[in-house]
Amino acid sequence: MKERLIKMQNAVTEGLNDASEAPSGISGGDAVKMKAYIEAGDVLSGSIISDAMACSMATSESNARMGVIVATPTAGAAGILPGVLFSLHKNT
């Protein structure tokens, strides 16, 4: 589990710092934009939800760029669990 958690954290970190587009062109840069929005300090939905969204998008975009992810529960929904876990970790 520790190894999987580290892989999730790496995907989140990569996605929050990489604004490049995925090879398919389907996604890219939204997590970086969300991070900037949060850092501006005027989030409408609160820090827990905003951070969960940013981390989820970051993981999803890392997946789209062919990065290493943990398919939790599937590769298509890979961002949901890291989004919730890392947002709660940061905000509680």
NORZIZI-V698869 format. One record per pair of residues at least 6 apart in sequence whose ideal C-beta (glycine too) atoms are under 6 Angstrom apart, sorted by the first residue. I is the first residue (numbers start at 1). J is the second residue. D is the distance in Angstrom with one decimal. If there is no record, write none. Layout:
i=I j=J d=D
i=I j=J d=D
This chain:
i=4 j=70 d=4.8
i=7 j=68 d=5.8
i=7 j=70 d=5.0
i=8 j=70 d=5.2
i=8 j=82 d=4.1
i=11 j=59 d=4.6
i=11 j=62 d=4.1
i=11 j=69 d=5.0
i=12 j=55 d=4.8
i=12 j=58 d=4.8
i=12 j=59 d=5.7
i=12 j=82 d=5.4
i=12 j=86 d=5.6
i=14 j=62 d=5.0
i=14 j=67 d=5.9
i=15 j=31 d=4.5
i=15 j=58 d=2.6
i=15 j=59 d=5.9
i=15 j=61 d=4.7
i=15 j=62 d=4.4
i=16 j=31 d=5.4
i=16 j=35 d=5.0
i=16 j=58 d=4.6
i=19 j=29 d=4.1
i=19 j=32 d=4.2
i=20 j=28 d=5.6
i=21 j=28 d=3.5
i=22 j=28 d=5.1
i=22 j=64 d=3.6
i=22 j=65 d=5.0
i=26 j=64 d=5.9
i=27 j=61 d=5.2
i=27 j=64 d=4.8
i=28 j=61 d=5.9
i=30 j=57 d=5.0
i=31 j=54 d=5.7
i=31 j=57 d=4.0
i=31 j=58 d=3.8
i=31 j=61 d=5.4
i=34 j=53 d=5.9
i=34 j=54 d=4.1
i=34 j=57 d=5.9
i=35 j=54 d=5.3
i=38 j=50 d=5.1
i=43 j=50 d=4.4
i=47 j=91 d=5.3
i=48 j=87 d=5.5
i=48 j=91 d=4.8
i=51 j=87 d=3.9
i=51 j=90 d=5.6
i=52 j=83 d=4.3
i=52 j=84 d=5.6
i=52 j=87 d=3.8
i=55 j=82 d=5.5
i=55 j=83 d=4.2
i=55 j=86 d=4.7
i=55 j=87 d=5.8
i=56 j=79 d=3.6
i=56 j=80 d=5.8
i=56 j=83 d=3.1
i=59 j=78 d=5.4
i=59 j=79 d=3.7
i=59 j=82 d=4.8
i=60 j=79 d=4.0
i=63 j=69 d=4.7
i=63 j=75 d=6.0
i=63 j=78 d=5.1
i=69 j=78 d=4.6
i=71 j=78 d=5.6
i=72 j=81 d=4.2
